[in-house]
Amino acid sequence: MPSQACGDTRSVSLSGMLEEIRSFLTVVEEGSLRRAAVRLHTSQPALSRQMQALEHELGGQLLERMSTGVRPTAGGQALAMRMRALLASYDLAMSDTRRDLRGETDQVRIGYIATAPQQYLRGLLREVRRSHPDTDLKLVNLSPGEQIIALRAGEIDIGITLDRGELASEFYTRKLVETRCCIALSEQHPLAIRDRVCLSNLKGEFFASWDSQQVPGWERQVEGYCKSYGKFRPKFHGAAKSLAQAFELVANENSVLLLAASASHLSPAGVVMLPLADAEVTWKIVVVWRRGRAGGALKALLDAMLNERLPKGGEGELRNPRVSPYGRTVRDGV
């Protein structure tokens, strides 16, 4: 009996630590204890006590309290980066084991960016679920950088992400859709009263930027657009690790944020979303998967994605048939 009690204590301790880590990651993503508490369905004082217990356990400050919310310290950023990958592996191992114990063997793990056209994804997933009812489709919201790491580690089977030309040397990639852009501005910004803005209107503004590990190549692409279509070299501010942090740079520090038009339905506090008038400024959203891995439900999903057209009035359209690496015609964009 004593050994069983000791085992129970270890289990509770591990469970409690995992809960604290998950809560901490939510606080980092939200940049606010209040918003994180709402998302976690707990009270703000209880969440504060959790964060204090975690800081005590690790022996240092993880969060810096500010008038506008909280942000991670250098140690907190390091912890968040390591724990995201660790928790993803842990969750995947636990879910895979549960499925094995239930006798289920077929699953497709899909990484996606938050700004991917949601109405497009829903239709595709419904189609694959109809054709493969025994397949478990697992959706994982990951940044472009996190998707590449997860693909390399075999933690996801397919990624839906922003186009990066260098991906083609390592993975199969096909364009799903090319979408126009929108601009996120502070509600107090002088341009916020307009119906739309041109890129040239943003000369002299600070563009909210991303952590290079989360969204590799972001600044290079934005700079290319600004120089080509706005005739200026942009200035960048911040290094957001999540969309919530990027919106905080807009709302609190008056930065501007260039996004795919498929994000225009979002309504973050203190931020307005306006269409970008420059039709040439677009984001390409691609599907990425590991070479040699396309069978069963994964192949069905790729077939559905690469042969599907967006409804009229959507963010873009797929065209120009071509042959896929696994030997059937798909539709790629121009």
C-alpha positions in Angstrom: 0.0 0.0 0.0 2.7 2.6 0.7 4.2 2.0 -2.7 0.8 2.6 -4.3 0.4 5.8 -2.4 3.8 7.0 -3.5 2.9 6.2 -7.1 -0.3 8.1 -6.8 1.7 11.2 -5.5 4.0 11.1 -8.5 1.0 10.9 -10.8 -0.8 13.8 -9.2 2.5 15.8 -9.3 3.0 15.1 -13.1 -0.6 15.9 -13.8 -0.4 19.2 -11.9 2.8 20.2 -13.6 1.3 19.5 -17.0 -1.7 21.6 -16.1 0.6 24.5 -15.0 2.6 24.3 -18.3 -0.6 24.3 -20.4 -1.9 27.2 -18.5 1.4 29.1 -18.9 1.4 28.6 -22.6 -2.2 29.9 -22.8 -1.2 33.0 -20.8 1.7 33.6 -23.2 -0.5 33.1 -26.3 -3.2 35.5 -24.9 -0.7 38.0 -23.4 -3.3 38.5 -20.6 -4.1 36.7 -17.4 -7.7 37.8 -17.7 -8.2 36.5 -21.3 -6.3 33.3 -20.5 -8.5 32.7 -17.5 -11.6 33.0 -19.7 -10.2 30.7 -22.2 -9.2 28.1 -19.5 -12.6 28.4 -17.8 -11.0 29.4 -14.5 -10.7 32.5 -12.3 -7.9 35.0 -12.7 -6.8 34.6 -9.1 -6.6 30.8 -9.5 -4.6 31.3 -12.7 -2.2 33.8 -11.0 -1.6 31.2 -8.2 -0.8 28.6 -10.8 1.7 30.9 -12.5 3.3 31.8 -9.2 3.6 28.0 -8.3 5.3 27.3 -11.6 7.7 30.2 -11.1 8.5 28.9 -7.6 9.0 25.4 -9.0 11.5 26.6 -11.6 13.2 29.2 -9.4 12.7 32.3 -11.5 10.3 34.8 -13.1 8.6 33.6 -16.2 6.1 36.5 -16.8 6.6 40.2 -16.7 3.5 42.1 -15.5 2.6 45.2 -17.5 -0.3 47.7 -17.4 -1.6 46.2 -20.7 -1.2 42.5 -19.7 1.7 40.2 -19.3 4.6 39.0 -21.5 7.1 36.3 -21.1 10.6 37.0 -19.8 13.6 35.6 -21.6 13.3 32.5 -19.4 9.6 32.3 -20.1 10.1 32.5 -23.8 12.6 29.7 -23.7 10.2 27.6 -21.6 7.3 28.2 -24.0 9.4 27.2 -27.0 10.6 24.0 -25.4 7.2 23.1 -23.8 5.2 23.5 -27.0 7.1 20.8 -28.7 7.3 18.6 -25.6 3.5 18.8 -24.9 2.7 18.2 -28.6 4.8 15.0 -28.5 3.2 14.0 -25.2 -0.3 14.6 -26.4 0.4 12.7 -29.6 1.9 9.7 -27.8 -1.1 9.6 -25.4 -3.7 9.9 -28.2 -1.9 7.3 -30.4 -1.7 4.9 -27.5 -5.4 5.4 -26.7 -6.3 4.7 -30.3 -4.1 1.6 -30.4 -5.8 0.3 -27.3 -9.2 0.9 -29.0 -8.0 -0.9 -32.1 -8.0 2.2 -34.3 -5.0 2.5 -36.6 -5.8 5.1 -39.3 -5.3 8.8 -38.6 -4.2 11.9 -40.5 -2.6 14.8 -38.5 -3.0 18.2 -40.1 -1.1 21.2 -39.1 -2.6 24.5 -40.2 -2.1 28.2 -39.7 -4.9 30.2 -38.0 -5.3 32.5 -41.1 -6.0 29.6 -43.5 -9.4 30.0 -45.2 -11.6 28.2 -42.7 -14.6 27.6 -45.0 -12.3 25.9 -47.5 -10.9 23.5 -44.9 -14.4 22.6 -43.5 -15.6 21.4 -46.9 -12.5 19.3 -47.5 -12.6 17.7 -44.1 -16.3 16.8 -44.6 -15.5 15.1 -47.9 -12.6 13.0 -46.5 -14.7 12.0 -43.4 -17.4 10.8 -45.7 -15.0 8.7 -47.8 -12.9 7.5 -44.9 -15.3 7.3 -41.9 -12.9 5.2 -39.8 -10.1 7.8 -40.1 -9.3 10.2 -37.3 -8.5 13.6 -38.7 -6.5 15.5 -36.1 -6.2 19.3 -36.5 -3.3 21.1 -34.9 -3.0 24.9 -35.0 0.8 25.5 -35.6 2.8 28.4 -36.9 4.7 27.9 -40.2 7.9 27.3 -38.3 6.3 24.8 -35.9 4.8 23.0 -38.9 8.2 22.4 -40.5 9.6 21.1 -37.2 6.6 18.8 -36.8 6.8 17.5 -40.3 10.5 16.7 -39.9 9.8 14.8 -36.7 6.8 12.9 -38.1 4.4 14.6 -35.7 2.1 15.8 -38.4 1.3 14.3 -41.8 0.4 17.4 -43.7 0.9 21.1 -43.2 -1.3 24.0 -44.5 1.0 27.0 -44.3 2.4 30.1 -46.0 4.5 29.6 -49.1 8.3 29.5 -48.6 10.1 28.6 -51.8 12.9 26.7 -50.0 10.4 24.1 -48.7 10.2 22.4 -52.1 13.8 21.1 -51.7 12.7 19.0 -48.7 9.0 18.4 -49.0 6.3 18.0 -51.6 4.5 21.3 -51.9 1.4 22.5 -53.8 -0.4 25.8 -53.8 -3.9 25.6 -52.4 -5.0 29.2 -52.8 -3.6 32.7 -53.4 -5.4 35.2 -51.3 -5.4 39.0 -51.3 -4.3 40.8 -48.2 -5.8 42.9 -45.5 -4.2 45.3 -43.0 -4.7 45.3 -39.2 -4.6 48.8 -37.7 -5.2 50.2 -34.2 -8.7 51.6 -33.8 -7.0 55.0 -33.1 -5.0 55.0 -36.3 -5.8 57.8 -38.7 -6.3 55.4 -41.5 -8.8 53.3 -39.5 -11.8 55.3 -40.8 -11.1 54.4 -44.4 -12.8 51.6 -46.4 -9.5 50.3 -47.6 -5.8 51.3 -47.7 -3.0 51.2 -50.2 0.4 49.9 -49.3 1.8 53.4 -50.2 -0.3 54.8 -47.4 1.7 52.9 -44.9 5.1 54.5 -45.6 6.7 55.5 -42.3 4.6 53.0 -40.3 6.1 50.3 -38.2 5.1 46.8 -39.4 4.5 44.3 -36.7 6.9 41.4 -37.2 7.1 37.8 -36.1 9.7 35.7 -34.4 11.8 34.3 -37.2 11.5 30.8 -35.9 7.7 31.0 -35.9 7.2 32.6 -39.3 10.5 32.3 -41.2 11.0 34.8 -44.1 8.2 37.1 -43.0 10.2 40.4 -43.0 11.8 39.5 -46.3 8.5 39.0 -48.0 6.8 42.1 -46.5 9.9 44.2 -47.5 9.6 42.9 -51.0 6.0 43.9 -51.3 6.6 47.4 -49.8 9.5 48.1 -52.1 7.7 46.8 -55.2 4.2 48.3 -54.7 4.6 51.0 -52.0 8.0 52.3 -53.1 9.4 52.4 -49.6 11.5 50.2 -47.3 9.4 49.2 -44.3 10.4 49.5 -40.6 9.7 46.5 -38.4 8.7 46.3 -34.7 8.4 43.4 -32.3 8.9 39.6 -32.7 5.4 38.1 -32.1 5.3 34.4 -31.3 1.5 34.1 -31.8 -1.3 35.9 -33.7 -2.6 37.2 -30.3 0.8 38.8 -29.7 0.9 40.3 -33.2 -2.5 41.9 -32.6 -1.3 43.3 -29.3 1.6 45.1 -31.2 -1.1 46.6 -33.3 -3.5 47.6 -30.6 -1.0 48.8 -28.0 2.0 50.0 -29.9 0.3 51.3 -33.1 2.1 48.9 -35.4 0.4 47.8 -38.6 0.1 44.1 -39.6 -0.1 42.6 -43.1 -2.3 39.5 -43.2 -4.0 37.2 -45.6 -7.6 38.4 -46.4 -8.9 35.1 -45.0 -8.0 36.6 -41.5 -10.4 39.6 -42.1 -13.2 37.9 -40.2 -11.2 38.1 -36.9 -12.1 40.9 -34.5 -9.3 41.3 -31.9 -9.9 44.0 -29.3 -8.7 47.5 -30.3 -8.0 46.4 -33.9 -9.7 47.1 -37.2 -9.2 45.0 -40.3 -9.2 46.8 -43.7 -8.8 45.4 -47.2 -5.6 46.2 -49.0 -6.3 47.9 -52.3 -3.1 46.6 -54.0 -4.4 43.5 -55.8 -0.8 42.4 -56.6 0.0 41.9 -52.9 -1.0 38.4 -52.1 -0.2 35.5 -49.8 0.1 32.0 -51.1 -1.2 29.2 -48.9 0.4 25.8 -49.7 -0.1 22.3 -48.6 3.2 20.5 -47.6 3.8 16.9 -46.9 6.8 14.6 -46.5 8.2 12.9 -49.6 7.1 9.4 -50.2 4.2 9.7 -47.7 0.8 9.7 -49.5 -1.4 6.7 -49.0 -4.9 5.9 -47.7 -6.7 8.7 -46.1 -3.8 11.1 -46.5 -3.9 10.5 -50.3 -7.6 11.1 -50.2 -7.2 14.3 -48.4 -4.5 15.5 -50.8 -6.7 14.5 -53.7 -9.6 16.5 -52.2 -7.4 19.5 -51.5 -5.6 19.7 -54.8 -8.6 19.1 -57.0 -11.0 21.4 -55.0 -12.0 24.9 -56.1 -13.0 27.7 -53.8 -16.5 28.9 -54.1 -17.0 32.0 -56.2 -16.3 35.1 -54.1 -13.7 33.2 -51.9 -10.2 34.3 -51.3 -8.8 32.7 -54.5 -9.0 29.9 -57.0 -6.9 26.9 -57.9 -6.2 26.3 -61.6 -3.8 24.8 -64.1 -3.9 21.0 -63.8 -0.6 19.2 -63.3 0.6 15.8 -62.2 1.2 15.2 -58.5 4.2 13.2 -57.2 1.9 10.2 -56.5 0.7 10.0 -60.0 -2.6 11.7 -60.6 -3.6 15.1 -61.9 -4.0 17.9 -59.4 -4.7 21.6 -59.7 -2.0 24.1 -59.0 -2.2 27.8 -59.0 -0.5 30.2 -61.3 
